[in-house]
Amino acid sequence: MGTLILIIVIFVVIVVFLNSRYNIRSQGTKTEGQILRIDRHTTTDSYGIRHTSYYATYEFHDDSGQRWTGEKSMGGNRRKKVGDRVNVYYLPKNPRRSDVDW
């Protein structure tokens, strides 16, 4: 029973996350942004295997010219570098909610 509840909770979290990204992209405004920084996070699992993930901090400007920043995981592949231009989607009424198109 506990396993079933855990599976349901994980499923709900995934659906909410994907819906949030879809809403930003479908209802948001697209603009160009730039990667400011890339941070590397390394963890070691219970088997002693190291896993590395990269997180990019990006900036963009909304329609009024105000500067905003956001952060997004790049996963284990560092495909972008500092200074690269990226497509950013943001909600005009809440620019803190943004997403990057890798």
Backbone torsions as a table, in degrees:
resi	resn	phi	psi	omega
1	MET	NA	-42.1	179.7
2	GLY	-62.8	-36.7	179.0
3	THR	-66.2	-40.7	178.7
4	LEU	-62.1	-42.8	178.7
5	ILE	-63.0	-42.8	178.6
6	LEU	-61.3	-42.5	178.6
7	ILE	-62.8	-42.2	179.5
8	ILE	-64.4	-43.3	179.5
9	VAL	-62.4	-45.0	178.6
10	ILE	-61.0	-43.9	178.8
11	PHE	-59.8	-44.9	-179.8
12	VAL	-63.3	-42.8	178.9
13	VAL	-61.0	-43.5	179.5
14	ILE	-63.5	-44.7	179.7
15	VAL	-61.9	-44.5	179.8
16	VAL	-62.7	-43.5	179.3
17	PHE	-61.5	-49.0	-179.2
18	LEU	-65.1	-37.6	177.9
19	ASN	-64.9	-39.2	178.6
20	SER	-62.5	-46.3	178.3
21	ARG	-63.2	-40.8	179.4
22	TYR	-62.9	-43.1	-179.7
23	ASN	-61.9	-42.6	179.8
24	ILE	-63.1	-42.7	-178.1
25	ARG	-75.3	-35.3	-177.3
26	SER	-83.6	-30.7	-177.2
27	GLN	-108.4	-7.6	-174.9
28	GLY	-87.8	177.6	177.2
29	THR	-103.6	137.5	179.5
30	LYS	-96.0	134.3	177.1
31	THR	-145.3	174.5	177.3
32	GLU	-99.1	138.7	177.1
33	GLY	-128.4	-176.2	-178.1
34	GLN	-141.5	140.6	177.3
35	ILE	-76.9	125.4	-179.1
36	LEU	-94.8	-37.4	-173.3
37	ARG	-155.4	149.2	172.8
38	ILE	-127.8	122.4	179.2
39	ASP	-106.3	141.3	178.2
40	ARG	-106.1	131.2	177.3
41	HIS	-119.3	123.6	179.2
42	THR	-117.0	131.2	177.0
43	THR	-125.9	159.6	176.7
44	THR	-120.1	126.9	-179.1
45	ASP	-81.9	-178.8	-175.6
46	SER	-66.9	-13.9	177.2
47	TYR	-95.1	1.4	-179.7
48	GLY	85.1	8.9	179.9
49	ILE	-87.6	130.5	-179.2
50	ARG	-88.4	139.8	178.5
51	HIS	-126.0	132.1	-179.5
52	THR	-115.8	132.2	174.3
53	SER	-125.5	152.7	179.0
54	TYR	-117.9	141.1	178.4
55	TYR	-125.2	125.6	-179.5
56	ALA	-100.1	135.0	169.3
57	THR	-99.8	127.8	-177.1
58	TYR	-126.6	160.4	175.7
59	GLU	-126.6	154.7	175.2
60	PHE	-155.4	167.0	177.9
61	HIS	-119.5	136.9	178.0
62	ASP	-79.7	-177.6	-176.7
63	ASP	-61.2	-25.3	179.5
64	SER	-88.2	-2.8	178.9
65	GLY	93.6	-0.9	179.4
66	GLN	-72.4	139.1	-178.5
67	ARG	-86.2	137.1	177.8
68	TRP	-132.1	156.1	174.2
69	THR	-128.6	157.6	177.0
70	GLY	-149.0	171.6	178.3
71	GLU	-136.0	142.2	178.8
72	LYS	-147.4	142.4	177.0
73	SER	-69.7	139.7	174.5
74	MET	-103.2	4.0	-176.6
75	GLY	70.4	-149.4	-178.6
76	GLY	-88.6	-6.1	-178.0
77	ASN	-105.5	122.4	178.1
78	ARG	-93.4	81.1	-175.9
79	ARG	-83.3	-23.2	-177.5
80	LYS	-112.0	165.3	177.8
81	LYS	-134.2	164.3	179.2
82	VAL	-56.9	133.8	-179.5
83	GLY	97.2	-17.0	178.9
84	ASP	-63.8	143.8	174.8
85	ARG	-85.8	140.9	-179.6
86	VAL	-137.9	154.6	173.4
87	ASN	-81.4	128.8	179.6
88	VAL	-119.5	135.9	173.4
89	TYR	-112.0	134.9	179.1
90	TYR	-142.8	157.0	176.8
91	LEU	-87.4	119.5	-176.1
92	PRO	-55.9	-34.4	179.4
93	LYS	-81.2	-12.4	-179.9
94	ASN	-152.0	74.5	-176.2
95	PRO	-61.2	-13.7	174.7
96	ARG	-63.7	-23.7	177.0
97	ARG	-90.5	103.3	-178.1
98	SER	-139.5	164.4	179.0
99	ASP	-146.3	150.1	179.8
100	VAL	-108.8	142.2	176.3
101	ASP	-94.9	99.8	178.7
102	TRP	-74.2	NA	NA
